[in-house]
Amino acid sequence: MQAAPEVQIRPATPEDAQVCGRICYEAFARINIDHGFPPDFPAVEVAQGVLSMMFSHPGFYCVVAEAGGRILGSNCLDLRSPIAGIGPITVDPAAQNRRVGRKLMTAVMDRAAGSAGVRLVQATFHTRSLSLYTSLGFDPRELLVCMQGPAIGLKMDGCSVRAAEERDADQCNQLCRRVHGHDRGGELADMIGRGAVVVERHGQITGYSSTLGFFGHTVAESNLDLQAMIGAAESFAGPGILLPARNAEMFRWSLAHGLRVVEPLTLMTVGLYNEPVGAYLPSILY
C-alpha cells in the first residue's frame, strides 16, 4: 500500500478562501447536524466570505494544511488585541484521523507565543475537539449558550444606546480593561462605523458592543447595560449572541424576552485569564 502524503502547514492566501470556506461549512454542518444542532454557517458562501476576510486581514495569522497538493483544512489566529483568539479551525471530514487538527492548532499556538494569552470557543457537544484543546493546555472557563430570536425592541430606563464613534474608543477600552484586565481595541476599531454601539448612563459610557452577534463581543458594567444593548438591537448576527450560562439573571431575562438556546459552547483559555468583573458576551473567538 502506498503511504499517504505527509501533511504540511503553510500560510493561507486569499486564493485559498474558496476551498477552505467549503471545507469550513461542510465540517461544521456535519458535526452540528450529527448532534441535532443547526449549522453555524447558513451557506457555503457565508463561510467563504468569513475566511476571505480573515485570510486577507493584516491582523490575522491564518494557515492551511495540505497533502499532495490538496487542502485539508485551515485555522486562523486573531492578533488584533493583547489576547489572541483562535478559530475557526476546520478539517475536511474526509481527512480525519491524520492529526491535521493538532498540526493546525500547533502552528497558530506557536505564532501566538508572544501574546499575553490565547483563547477559543468550542462546541461543548464536540467531545473530540474538547479533548484536543485540553490536551494542548487549554482550560475550560465558561459554559456559554448561543441564543437567537426576534428583536426584543425594548428600551431600558436611564440607558441610552447609540452608534459608537472613534472618540469613544478610549473609554470603551478602559471599560474592557476594568472588566477583563485587557482590552480588545483592535477588534473594536474595526467595527466602529460598522455596527459597534455604546450604552450611556448619566452621561458616561457603561457598555459597548462590537457587534451583537456570533462574531462580536460585548462588555458592560452591569446586566442593565447588557439588557439595554440587546433590547435595542434590530437583529442578532449569525447564529446569535453568546451568553455565559452562569449569568443566570441575564439567561432568564433573555428567555423571558423570546430568545432561545441554539447550542452550548465552552470558552477555553491558555495564559492570562482574569475572572470578569462586570457583565459580558464573548465572541466565537473568545
N, C-alpha and C positions, 0 to 999 in steps of 0.2 A: 504494500500500500504506500502511496506517495504521501509524504509528510505535508501537513497544512502549512502554507506560507507564514512566516513569522509576522506577528502583529507589530506595526511600527506606529509611533506617535509623532505627529508633525503639527506646526501651527496651522490653524484654519485660515482660509482665504474667503473673500466674499463669494467667489465662484462655487464654494462648497455648500452654500446655504440651501440650494435646491435639493440636493441629495440628502444632506443632513436633516433638513426640515421634514422630509418624507419619513426618514427613519425615526425622528423625534415623535412625529404624530403617531406612527404605527406602534412604536414601543409603548408610549403612554396609553394609547387607546386599548391595546391588548391587555395590559396588566389591569387597567381600571375596569374594563368590561368583564374580564375574568372574575373580578371580585365584586361585581354588581354596582360599579360606580360609573358615572358618565366620563367621557374623555376630557382631559384638561384642555385640549385644543379642539374647537368645533370642526376644523377642516385642515387639510394638509397645508393650504395656502397661509393660514394663520401661523402655523409653526414655522414655515419657511420665512415669513416676514419677521418674526421674532429673532430667528437666528441670523437673518441677513443684517439686522440692526446690530446685533452683538458682534458678529464677525467683522464688521466694518467700523465699530466704535473704538476710539483710542483708549477708552477707559476699561475695556475688557480684554482679557487674555483668553483666547479660545484655541482648542486643539481638536484634531480629528485622529481617529485610529483607522488604519488601513492595512490590508494584507493582500499581496498580489495585485496591487493596483485598484482594489475595491475598498471603498469606505465602509467601515463597520459601525461607526458611532462618533459622537462628539461630546465635548464638555466645555463649559465656559466659567470664567472667574471674573467677578466684578471687582475692580480695583479702584473705584471712584472715591472710596472713603477709607478711614483707618482700619475698619473691619472688612475683610474680603468675603464675598458671597459666592458660593458655588452653585452652578446649575444654569440651564437644565443639562443633566448628564443622561444620555440615551445610547443604547446599544441595539443594533439590528437584532430582532428576535431570532433570526436565522444564524446569528453568530454567538449565541450564548455558550457558556462553559469553556471559554477560551481566555478568561481573565482579562477581557477587554475593559470592563468597568473598572477594575482595580488599576490597570495601567492609565486609564484616563484620569482617575482620581489622583494617582501619584504625581502625574505630570502637573496638574494645577496646584496641588499642595506644595510641590517643590517651588513653583513660581510664587506662591503666597508666603514664602518663608520670612519675608521682611514685614509682613502685616502684623498688627497687634493681635489679631485673632482671625479665625476662619469659621464661617457658619454656613449652614444649609438647612433646607426644609425638605423632608421626605414623606412620602405617603405611608402612614402608620401601618396600613394593611400589607404593605410590600415588605415582608419579613426578610427577604434576601438583601435588599438594599440597606435595611436597618442593621443587619448583621455585618455587612461590608463596612459601613461607615463607623460602626462601633469598633470593629477590629482595626480600623485606621486611626483610632484615637478620639473620635467624636463622642461627646457626652450628650445624652438626651436631656433637654432642658424644659421644654414646654409641650404639652398636648394642645394642638390647635384644632379649631373647627373652621372649615371653609363654609361660609354662609352666603346664600344668594336669595334674591326675591325682588318683588316690585319696589320702586322708590317709595320711601316712607312719607316724604313730604311733610316734615314736622319741624317747627321752629321752637327751640328751647329758650325759655325766658332768660333774659340777661346775656344771651350769646348772639354774636354777630358773625356770620360766615361770609367770607369774600374770597375772590381770587388772590393768590399770593403774588407779590411783586418783588422785584430784586431788592428793594430796600428792606424787605422782611427777613432776608436770608440770615443775617447775624442773629436776630432774636430767635429764629427757628432753630438754628444750630446750637445756640446756648441752651434752649429748652431740651433739645435732644441729649446734650451732654449732661444736663441735670437728671434726666430720666434714665439714660443708659450708660453714662460715663464716656461716651464718644458721640461724635456727630455723624451724619450721613449727608454732608454738604454737597458732595459730588452728584449724588442722585437727585437731591432737591434742586440744585442749579439746573439740571437737565429738564426739569418739569415745570419750572416757573414760566408762566405764559402758555403752558401746555396741559393745564388741568390741576396744578397744585392749588390748594386752598389753605387759608388760615382761619382760625376762630379767635375772636377777641371778647374779653370780658373786662369791663371797667377801663377800656382803652388800652389794655395790654394783650399781647398775643399769648394765648394759653393752650394753643394746639395748632398743629398743621398736618396736612396730608399731601404726599407727593402725588398720589392717585388713590381714590377709594376703589381698590380692586386688587386682583391677584398679584400684579407686579409692582404695586405701590406700597409704601409704608406710611404709618400714621403715628404721631407722638402727641401726647396731651398731658396736662397737669392732672386731669380728673376724668371720670367717666362722663360727667356732664358735658365736657368738651368733645369727647368721642361721640356722644349722642347728638350733639349739635351738628357735627360734620356729616355723620351718617344720615341724620334726618334731612339734611339739605341736599344730599347727593341726588342727581337726576337718575343715576343708574350705578351699578356696581360692575366694574370692568372685568371681563374674563369670567372664570368660574365663580368669582365672588370675593368677599373680604375674608381675611384670616384673623380669627379671634382666639386669644388664649382661653382655653376652656375653664381654667381655674378662676377667671374673672366672671364669677357666677352672676353677679349683678348685671353685667353687660350681656351675658349669654341669655339670661331670662328676658331682658329688655328687648333684645333682638328677636327672640322667638315671639314675644308678645306683639311685636310690630310687623309680623308677617314674613320674617326671614326664616329660612330653613337650612338645616345642615346638609351640605353636599357630600363632604368626605372628611375624615380625620387625618391630620398630619402631625409631624413631630419636628420641632425646632431642635437642631443639634449644633454643638459648638466645640471648637478647639481654641485654646489660648484665652485671651482676655474675655471674661464674662462677668458682668455685674447684675445682680438682681435688680430689675427695673424699679424705679421709684416714681411711680406715676402710671398712667394708662397708655396702652399702645396697641397697634395692629402691625404685625410683621408683614413683609412681602414674601413671595415664594422663594426669594433668595435667603432672607433672614429678617 
